[in-house]
Amino acid sequence: MCNKFTEYGTVFAVGGLGYGFLEVAFRGFTHWTMLLTGGACFSFMYAADRLLPKTRLWAKALVCGVAVTEIEFIVGCLVNKICHMGVWDYSDRFSNIAGQICPEYSLLWVAVSLPALQLCRVLRNRLCGKNQKNAVRNGTV
């Protein structure tokens, strides 16, 4: 049996730290709200991987890329538009929506989802053991 609090707490922390690391690596900085956003996005990926066990990896990555884009739009509207924190602004990007999301980064999130989904499987195996892995593969969890 897997302790859900430990499982999802670990997943959220890994996602938050991973998202922050990616931002620092590519932009040179991050913001605390991005750590929370990353945790939420990776938790969604982890749940999607678990709930869609027979779905092909590329299709899961597409679902996850769309979900990350939606989460970023919601967080962006809250953090940048309502709270005026100025964490990011994609107004100069092609086909952006309200300066918060754009197709370029949506495609990037689909690509990032491929290794992230693989990491989800590794984490699930480490946190919940082999029985959980087999149950997910068989679609019984």
N, C-alpha and C positions, 0 to 999 in steps of 0.2 A: 504494500500500500504506500502511496506517495502523499506526503504532507503538502497540501495545496498552498498553504501560506508560504512555506519555504520554497516550494517550486516556483510559484508566480512572483514572489519577492525577488528571488534570484534572477528570474527571467527579466523582470522590470529593471533591476540594477544593471544587468549585462547590457540590455538595450539602451539604457540611458547613458552608460559609460561609452558604449560603442558609438552611439550617435554623436556624443560630444567629441570623441576621438576623431571621427570622420570630419567633423566641422573644423576642428583645430588643424588637422592635416591639410585640408583643402582651402579653408578661409583664413586660417591663422588665429582664430578665436572662436568662442562659443558663448552662449548665454545660459543661465540656469534653467530657463524655460525650455530650452532645447533638450536638456537632460530628461526632464519630465516627458516631453514629447517623444523622445527616443524610447523611453521606457514603455509608453503607451503603444507606440508603433510596433515594437518588438513583441510585446505581449499579444497584440493582435496577430502577428505572424505566427507566433507559437500556438495560439488557439486555432488559427486557420489550418496549420499543418496537422494538428491533432484532429480537427473536425472534418477534414477533407482527405482522409488517408489514401483513397484510391485515385485521387486527382493527380494528373501529371504535374511534375515540378514546374514546368514553364507556365501552366495555367494558374497554379498557386502563386507564382511570382507575379503574374499579371494582376490577380486579385489583390495581392499585398501591395503592389505598386499603386494601384488605384486607392486602396485604403489609406496608405501613407499620405498620398496627395490630399485626400479628404481631411485627414487629421491635421495636416499642415495648414490647410485652408482655414479650418475652424480655429486652430491655435493662432494663426497669423491675424485673423480678424480680431480675435480677443486681445492678443498681445500688442499688435502693431496699430490696429485701427481704433480700438476702444481704449486701451490703456496707454497708447502712444509711447511704447517702449522703443520702437525703431530697431527691432532685432534684425529684420531683413526687409528688402524692398526689391521686387522683381519687375517694377514698372517699365524698365528698359528692355525686358525680355520679350521675345516674339510671343504673341497670343497669350499674354499673362492675363490672369483674372484678378482684378483689384490689387495688383502688385504683390499678391500673396502666393500664387502658384503659377507654373508655366509648364508647357509640354516637355521642354528640355529636362527639367528636373523630375517630372513624372516618369519619363523613360529611364532616367538614372535610377530612380527608386525601384523600378521593375528589375533592373540589372543587379542592384544591391540586394534585392530580395532573394536571388538565387543562392548566394552563399549564406545569407542569413537564415534561410529555411534549412539548409544543411546544418548550421549551428544549432537550430532548434532541435533537430533530431539528436545531436550529440548531447545537448543539455538534458533532454528528456531521458535519454539512456543513463546518463550519469546521476540525475536526480531521482529517477523513478525505477531504474533497473531494467533488465532485459524483458521481464514479463510485461511491463508497460509498453515497451517497444513492439513486442509481438501483438499485443492487444490493439495497438494503434494500426499496425500493418493489416490486421484482419478486420478492422473496422468495428471492433466490439467495444471501443471506448469513445 
